[in-house]
Amino acid sequence: AQKITQTQPGMFVQEKEAVTLDCTYDTSDQSYGLFWYKQPSSGEMIFLIYQGSYDEQNATEGRYSLNFQKARKSANLVISASQLGDSAMYFCAMRGSGGFKTIFGAGTRLFVKA
Amino acid sequence: EAQVTQNPRYLITVTGKKLTVTCSQNMNHEYMSWHRQDPGLGLRQIYYSMNVEVTDKGDVPEGYKVSRKEKRNFPLILESPSPNQTSLYFCASSPRDRAGNQPQHFGDGTRLSIL
């Protein structure tokens, strides 16, 4: 069965510092996609970054990068130079081969301190 | 503007009174899905649809029904709501995705309270 695990319910980071949010996954699919979404206090879900299972390079989108370690089945999100607006809930998600189901982790709430 | 629109945004109702949450997307996406979000559990998929007239169960389908008669619409139906269905619900859509590489576009959410 597919599973996403986010072990950090909450994290604090000082403004302008980098922070890593952990995500491990389990799947028997050979082809899959890993995604990170941000949910600010207003509630909407915002897509941040994607990593394909066959991608050899780690994905980057602006201040977001995904540290993908396939053998360890981990897909950690790195946010560089944290900003106050980064305070939000962050979800790791996986979409399996065929694109049928999407599963999400329980989320990590990030607090950025001024 | 490309968007997924859910209605209502908020609803308080009573046990057993049938309700429908509508979802509409204007991006011509084949794939649509419904999720519920509960504290400590993240989002859990209720139902998904790969195309018109093609729907399938997600991980938590009990107590819910869906239909996909048109490509743009994917309503979520609670025939006899119960308090354990009190939750935040999200509709999402994406292009057809055989490789698992398409991010989903989410609606703004519907907060349901079943008393």
Interface residues (C-beta under 8 A of the other chain):
Chain A: I4 Q6 P9 D29 S31 Y32 G33 F35 Y37 G43 E44 M45 F47 Y50 G52 S53 F91 A93 M94 R95 G96 S97 G98 G99 F100 K101 T102 I103 F104 G105 A106 G107
Chain B: Y31 S33 H35 G40 L41 G42 L43 R44 Q45 Y48 M50 D56 G58 D59 L88 F90 A92 S94 R96 D97 R98 A99 G100 N101 Q102 P103 Q104 H105 F106 D108 G109
